[in-house]
Amino acid sequence: MPSNSFGELFRATTFGESHGPALGVVIDGAPAGMRLDLEGIRGELRRRRPGTGGAASSAREETDEVEVLSGLSGGETTGAPLCLVVRNRDARSGDYEGLKETFRPGHGDYAWWKKSACGTGAAAAGSPGGRRSAG
């Protein structure tokens, strides 16, 4: 079974889907006092925003604004698990109902299906949002 976690000493676990309420990452193992470049994270997230990939991209309007829920104080890590969330404000999963059984170019649908026999969720286009937030 594939995992949504990777790393050993510095472990990142991604969660959520691009058509759900949010996606994000929990990072465990970041030492206290490490500066977190939120502007750098925001720059990476802007690269994956819906509507920025040409004719084949989603028409959804998402701000892809990262929200830090825990593990950060004064711009530095606290040593507690760091939780970063990107809320989906324009998720319209019904728009993709006809694609549920279709492997889409540019997505990890087929590879995820082969690994998990599930075919949904973690291979969605939004999943890299958590990974980009993790750095």
C-alpha positions in Angstrom: 0.0 0.0 0.0 1.5 3.4 -0.9 2.0 5.9 1.8 1.3 9.7 2.0 4.3 10.0 4.3 7.9 10.2 3.3 11.2 10.8 5.1 12.8 9.5 8.2 14.2 12.1 10.5 12.3 14.9 8.7 8.9 13.3 7.9 6.2 14.9 5.8 2.7 13.5 5.6 0.3 15.0 3.0 -3.4 15.0 3.2 -6.5 16.1 1.3 -7.6 16.3 -2.3 -7.9 19.2 -4.8 -11.7 18.7 -4.8 -12.1 18.4 -1.1 -12.2 21.1 1.6 -8.4 21.4 1.9 -5.1 19.8 1.3 -1.9 20.2 3.3 1.1 18.6 5.0 2.2 17.8 8.5 6.0 18.0 8.9 7.5 16.3 11.9 11.2 16.5 12.8 11.8 20.2 12.0 14.0 21.5 14.9 13.0 24.5 16.9 14.4 27.8 15.7 14.4 27.0 11.9 13.3 30.0 9.8 10.4 29.2 7.6 10.2 31.1 4.3 6.4 31.5 3.8 7.0 33.8 0.8 9.0 31.0 -0.9 6.2 28.5 -0.1 3.6 31.0 -1.5 5.7 31.3 -4.7 5.8 27.6 -5.2 2.0 27.4 -4.6 1.4 30.1 -7.2 3.0 27.8 -9.7 0.3 25.1 -9.2 -2.8 27.4 -9.0 -5.8 26.4 -11.1 -6.2 28.5 -14.2 -2.4 29.0 -14.8 -1.8 25.9 -17.0 -3.4 27.0 -20.3 -6.4 25.5 -22.0 -6.2 22.1 -20.2 -6.2 23.6 -16.7 -9.0 23.9 -14.3 -11.3 27.0 -14.5 -11.6 27.0 -10.7 -10.5 30.2 -8.9 -8.3 29.3 -6.0 -6.0 31.6 -4.0 -3.8 28.8 -2.8 -3.0 30.7 0.3 -1.0 28.6 2.8 -2.2 28.7 6.4 0.1 27.6 9.3 -1.9 25.8 12.0 0.9 24.7 14.3 4.6 24.5 14.8 5.5 28.1 13.9 6.0 31.2 16.1 7.5 34.5 15.0 8.5 33.0 11.7 10.5 30.2 13.3 9.7 26.5 13.9 8.9 25.6 17.5 9.9 22.0 17.4 6.3 20.8 17.4 4.9 19.2 14.2 4.4 21.9 11.6 1.0 21.8 9.9 0.4 23.7 6.7 -3.1 23.8 5.1 -4.3 25.2 1.7 -8.1 25.5 1.8 -10.1 24.9 -1.4 -12.6 27.7 -1.6 -13.9 26.9 -5.2 -13.9 23.1 -5.1 -16.4 21.8 -7.6 -16.0 18.0 -7.5 -19.2 17.6 -9.6 -17.5 19.2 -12.6 -15.2 16.1 -12.7 -17.9 13.4 -12.2 -17.5 12.2 -15.8 -13.8 11.7 -15.4 -13.9 9.4 -12.4 -13.1 6.4 -14.5 -10.6 8.1 -16.9 -6.9 8.3 -16.5 -6.0 11.9 -17.2 -2.7 13.2 -18.8 -0.6 15.2 -16.3 -2.1 13.4 -13.3 -0.8 10.4 -11.3 -4.1 8.6 -11.6 -2.8 5.5 -13.4 0.2 5.0 -11.2 -1.9 5.6 -8.0 -4.5 3.1 -9.3 -1.8 0.5 -9.9 -0.3 0.9 -6.5 -3.5 1.2 -4.4 -6.3 -0.3 -6.5 -8.2 2.8 -5.4 -7.7 5.3 -8.3 -8.9 8.4 -6.5 -7.6 11.0 -4.0 -3.9 11.2 -3.6 -3.1 11.4 -7.3 -5.3 14.4 -7.9 -3.7 17.6 -9.3 -3.9 19.3 -5.9 -1.8 16.8 -4.0 1.5 18.5 -4.9 0.2 21.5 -2.9 1.1 19.7 0.3 4.4 18.5 -1.1 5.3 21.9 -2.3 4.5 23.3 1.1 6.8 20.8 2.7 9.6 22.0 0.5 
